[in-house]
């Protein structure tokens, strides 16, 4: 019983962190021109790609 609760809590924390990272990247993308410098735009796209693929 306790092992199941620990597993659920761990899964919840992982999903919460993924959600917070996705929200942070989205807010940055909406408020800052990430394509002003090519390297920043490339890093932004590389970080955003896994988040897009997880929605499929």
C-alpha positions, 0 to 999 in steps of 0.5 A: 500500500505504501509503495503504491502511494510513494509511486503516485506521489513521485509520478505527480511530482514529475508531471508537475515539474514537466508542466511547470517547465512547459509553461515557463518555456511558453511564457518566455516564448510569448514575451521575449523575441527568442529569434533576435539572436540565432543561437537563442532561437535554436536553443529555444526550438531544441527545447520546445521540440520534445514538448510538442512531441509529447502532445501527440 
